[in-house]
Amino acid sequence: MANGKDQALLTEFAPQIERTSLIQFIWIFFLVGVIAAGFYALYVQISEGHIVTGMRDNVVWGIYIVNFIFFMGVSYAGALISGTLHLFRAEWRKPIIRMAEFITIIALLIGPCYILLCIGRLDRLPYLVLFGRIQSPITWDVIAISTDIFGCLIFLYLAILRDIAAIRDFQGIRLPNWKRKLYRILALGYVGTPEQQKRLHRATDVMAAMVIAIAVIVYSVLAWIFSVTLQPGWHSTIFGPYFVIAAVFSGCGVMIVVMWLFRKIYRLEQFITRKHFVNVGILMLILAALFGYFTFSDYLTKWYGSERNDELLINLLFDEYYWLFILSNYVGVLMPMIVVGFPKLRTINNITISAIVVILALWVNRYLIVVPTLESPYLPIQDSRPAWLFYNSTWVEWVLTAAGVAFFALAMTVGSKFIPIINVSEMQDAPPPEDEEILV
């Protein structure tokens, strides 16, 4: 089923699938070690209880929820980028769309795990399914996330099916029998007949549209969990679109960093060019402007509103969280706008550095949404001990956070060893890199 160009690309990417270098083995071993440390931290938390974390009766959520919101946002951004670019048939998407698809499903599998870490009695988790109340926003979130995982898995499978079949039939790659048999099973008899291609193309289009819609719903529901409460800082009518914009904003940053890493690791300079970084960077610039607008609108209405939240705003704008607020809502917004906005600054490294700043700023933004709000309730807690009033994350929480990041990196690494990180079947009709166009 593979034509000459497919075979040439498969030959070029064969070493990525056939063998693993010593450096890659060391990298994988390091990631496995971090994940193992995470399991130890999980054991400590389960055996000793949530007392080993910084969460207390006052601040009942901490960086676990921050990580949950962040990873869910990254998954949504990957779904939006891959789904939208697929539907609009953007030619420049072809070398990078596989990365967006991997980001979507991996982040989506990691995010809900942090919710489980907040549950003190995991043995009662089945009660959510058996006795869940449909009028509860938490139940909405469970239904939405489950549907999103199912839809994204189908979309990813449809997107990689042609490459799986091409690897199955390609004799120029040395694979162990078990691995070739696995490709044969996963290909489901696909041989690339016109009827099969037509059906696959139609199914992929349908799933791309569904994944976009589901992702918007999922992140909106997540925002509503906050906004329907009466906590100061959360009771806002713009949290839905605000969360969606922030999600895509952070996801663009992750996308750029992943592009830079795979470009260096697998030497993909001829496939992933400066134009890809500029195009994704321009998307990041637009989202930075929208995120800045929503942030300004949110805090402006809180400052001039009649609700009693002066303590929260003073902590954010002038006191304890001042520098984090500056990083999140000033540096994280202005840096990508300056770097991408001025053509002379649009180098690959500059765009990547600005993307790293965006990732850090958006994580801090989630932290500022969760923790300071819980530290500033309308009714103060009776217990006045600082450990009960204020939140300080512990080593257990940070190790489990590092384990989530390590699992993300490990899954991306292993995934690229199983399926080419460049979509071979899409690239067969792609124009040469010099014929691609920058968005502006």
N, C-alpha and C positions, 0 to 999 in steps of 0.2 A: 504493500500500500504506500510505501514511502517513495517520493520522487528523488531526483538527484540532489536537490537542495536540502531536502530533509536528511538524506544520508550524509551529506557533507557536514551539516550542523551536528548530527548525532555523533559523527566521528570526532568532531571538535570537543563535544561535551562528554564523550565516553570516559576519559580519565576521571572526571568528577564522580561517575557512578561506579567505575570498576575498582578503584583503589582509594585508600585513605592515607594521607601522608603522616609522618611522625608528628608534625606540628598539630595537625588536626586531631590525632589521637590524644595528644597532651591537652588540647583545648576541650575535647569531649570529656576526658577524665576530670579536668578541673570543674566543668559544669556539673558532672555527676557528683563530685565531692560537695559542691555547694548545695545541691538538691538533698544529698544525704544529711548535711547539717540542718537543712530545713525539716527533714523528718525527725531528727533528734529534738529540735525545738518544738515540733508538734507533739511529740511524746511528753516533753516536759509540761506543755500547756494542758494536755489531756489529763496527765497524772496528778498535777498540782492545782489545776483550775486556772481560771482567768486572773487570779491574783498575781500571776507571773507577768501579766501584761500591764499596760498603763491604764486600761479601761476600768472605770469605777461606776458607781450609781449615778454620778453627775454626768461624766463624759462616757457614755455607754458605747460610743463608736470611736475608733482611732484610725490608724493608718491601714488597717485591713479594709475598711470601707473606702478609704482613699484609693487604695490599689484596685479595688473592685470597680469603682467608677472610672478610673484611668484605663484599665485594660478593656472594659466594655466600650469605652470611647474609641480606643485604638481599633478594636474589631469593627466598630461601626464605620470608621473612616476607611478601613480597608475594603469593606463591602461597598461603600459608596463610590470609592475611586475605581475599583475593578468593575463594578456593575455599570456605572455611568459611562466609563470609557469604552466598555464593551458595547453598550447600546448605541453610542454615538459613533462607533467605528473609527475612533481616533487612531490614526496610523502610528503615532509616536508611542502609543501605549504598549505596543507588542513586546518590546524587550523587558518591560517592568511589571506587566499585569500579573504574572505568576507570583511575584513577590507580594503584591497586594492581596492576592487570594490566600497565600500562606499566612500572612499577617492576620487576616480576618478570622480564620478558623482557630489558629493557635491562641490568639488573645481571647477569643470567645470561650475557649475551654479553660483558660487560666482564671479569668475574672470571677466566675461564680464560686470558685474554690475559696476565695477570701470571705465570701459570705458565710461559708461553713465554719471558718475559723472564729467567727463572732458568736457562734451558737454554743452555749454552755452545755446543752444536753443534746448531743448528736443522735442519741437513741430515740429522741422524739421527732426527728426529721420526717419520718413517714406520716406523722399526724398532719403535716402541711398538705399532703396529698389526700389523705383520708377525710380530714375534717376542716379543710381550708374554707374560708368564707370568701365568696366571690366579690363581696363588697369591699374587701381589704386590698389596698394597693400592693401589699406584699404578694398576694396571690396573683394579681395582674402581672407582676414582675416575673414570677416563676413561670407562668404560662408563656409570656412573651419571650423570655430567654430560652426556654425549651424549644419553642417554635423556631427561633432564630438559629440555634445550633443545628437543628434538623435541616433547615433550608440552606444554610451555608455549607454543610457537608455535601448536600446534593449538588450545589452549584460548583464547589471545588472538584467533585468527582467528574462532573460533566466537562469541566474545563481541562482536566488532565487526561481524559479518556483517550484522545487521539495520540498524545505522546506515549501513553502506556502501550497502546497497540503498536506504535512505531518502534519502540524499544523491544517489544516482544518479537517482532519480525526482523529486526536488524541483526545481521550476523557478524557485523564488524565490531561488536562489543563482547568482551569476555565476562560472562556472568556465571555464578554457581547455579546448579540445576534447580535448587529450591527457589532462587530468586527469579529465574526465568519462568518457572512454573507459576509463581505468584503473579507475575505480569500477565501470564496467559489467563489466569482466573479473573483478574481484575479487568481485563480488556473486554470480557463478556462477548467474545466472538466478533468484535468490531473489526471490519476489514476495509472500511472506507468506501463502500459502494455509494453511488449518488443518493439513493434513498436513505441510507444510514446517515450520510452527511446532512441531508435536509432535515431529518428528524432531530439529530443532535444539535444542529444550529438553532432550530426552533425551540427546543427544550432549554438550551442555554439562554436564549433571549428571555424566555418566560421566567426562568429562575433568577436572572439578573435583575429584572424588574421587581420580582417578589422580594428578593434579598434587600434591595434598596428600601422598599416600603416597610418591610419588617424591621429593619434596622432603625428607621425613623421612629417607629412605634415603640421599640424596645427602649431607646434612650429617652424618649418622651415620658414613658411610664416611669423610668428611673428618676427623672426629674420631678415628676408629680409626687413621688414618695416623699420628697423633701417639701415641695411647695404646698401640699395640702395640710401640713402641720402648722401649728401656731408658734413655732420657734422663731425668735428674732433672727433675721438673716436668711430664713428659708421661705417665709410666707410671701411669695412673689409670683405674679402672674406670668412673668417672662422666663421662668426657669426652663420650660420645655425647649423653646428655640435657643436659649442661651446654652443649655447643655449640648444640644445638637451641634451648634457652631463650634463650641469648645472641643467636642469630640473629633470633628473633622480636622480642626486646627492641629491638635496634638497628633492625630494619625498621619497627617502630611509630614510632620517632623520625623516620626518613626519611619515612614516610607523613605525619606531622603537618607537617613542614617543607614537603613538596610541596603539601599541602592549603593551607597558609598562602600560599605563593607564587602558586599559580594563583588563589586567591581574590582576591588583590590585583591580579594582572596582568589577569585577565579580568573582574574585578568580579562575582564569583559569590556575593556575600553572601546573596542570597535562596535559593541552593541549598545552599551549604556554610555551615552555621550553627554557633553555639557548641556546640550539642548534638553535632555530629559530632566536634568537637575533644575534648569531654568524654568521649564514648564511646570513642574511640581512646585518649585519655589514661588512662581506667580500665583498658583492656587493658594499657597500658604500666605502670601502677602494679602490677597483678597480676604481670606479668612481672618487674618490678624486685624484688619480694619473692622470687619463685622464684630469680632470678639471684643475689640476695644469699645465699639459703640454700645454693645449690650452691657458690658461691664460699667461703663459710664452711666447708662440709663438706670441700671440696677442700684448703684450706690447713690446716685443723685436722688432718686425717689425715697430711698431709705433715710437719707440725711434730712430731707425736708418733710418726710412723712410724720404722721401723728403717733405711730407706734413707739413704744418705749424701748428703744434699742441703742441709746446713747453710749452705753458702756461698750457694746460690741464695736460700734463704729470708731470710737476713740482708740480702742485696742488695735484695730486694723489700720487706721489712718495716721495715728500719732504716737502710739505707745508700743506695746509688747511685740506686735506683729508688723511693725512699720516696714522693716527691711524686707521681709517676705512679701509684703504687699507691693513694694516697689519692684521686686524681681518678677512677680507674677503678672502684674497689670501695667507695668511701664516698660521694663526691659524686654519682657517676653513679647510685647506687642510692637515696640518701636524697632527692635533689632532686625527682624525679618523684613519690615517695611523699608528700612534704610538699605540693607544689604541687597535685597532683590529690586528695590525701587530705583537704584542708581546702576545703570548698565555696566559701569566700570568696576563695580564691586561684585558683579555676578560671576565669581569663579566657583568652581566645584567645592573647594575647601571652605570658602566663605559661606556658601549656602548651607553646607553641612554643619558648620559651627553654629550658625543661626538656628538650624533645626534642633541641635542639641540643647541650645538655650530655650527654645520653645518647649521641648519635652519637659525639661526641669521646671519651667515656669508654669506649665499646665498641671503638673503634679502638685506643685505648691498651691496652685489655685484651688484644686480639690481639697487640699488640706485646710486652707483658709475658709472654705465653705463649711467643712464638717466640724473641726475642733473648736475654733473660737466661738462658734454659735452655741455649742453645747456647754462651753465654759461660761456663757452669759445668759442663763435662763431668766424668764420673767420673775419667777419665784425662786429666791436663793435657797440652796440646800441647807438643811439644819446643821449637818456635820461640817464644821469649819476647818477641818484638817486640810492643808494644801494638797496632799496626795489625793484627796477625795474631790477637791474643787477643780484642780487643774490636771491637764493630761501631759504625761511624759512617757513617750514610747520606750519600751525595754528592748534588750538584746533579742528576746524571743520574737518580737514583732519584726525587727529589722532583719533577722536571719530568714524568717519566712518570706519577707519581702524580696530579699536577695534570691531565695530559692525560686520564686515566681519568675523573676527576670532570667535566672539561669535556665529554667525550663523553657522559656520562650526562645532563648538563644540556642538551646540544645535541639528543640523541635525544628527550628529553621535550618540548623546545620544538618540534621539527619534527613529532613525533607529534601534538601538540595542534593543529598547523596542518593536519593531514591528516584527523584524526578528532576530533570534539568531545570535549573532556576530560570532559564530563558525558555519561553514557550516556543518550542521548535515548530509545531504545526502552525502557529500564528505567523512565525517569522518567514515562512516559505513565500509569502506574498508581500512581505514588507519591502518598501523602497530602501535604497542605500541610505546610510546615515546622513550624507550630505544633502539629500533631497527632503529631509524632514523640516518641518517648520516650527519655529518658536511661537507661542501663543500671542505674544505682543512683540 
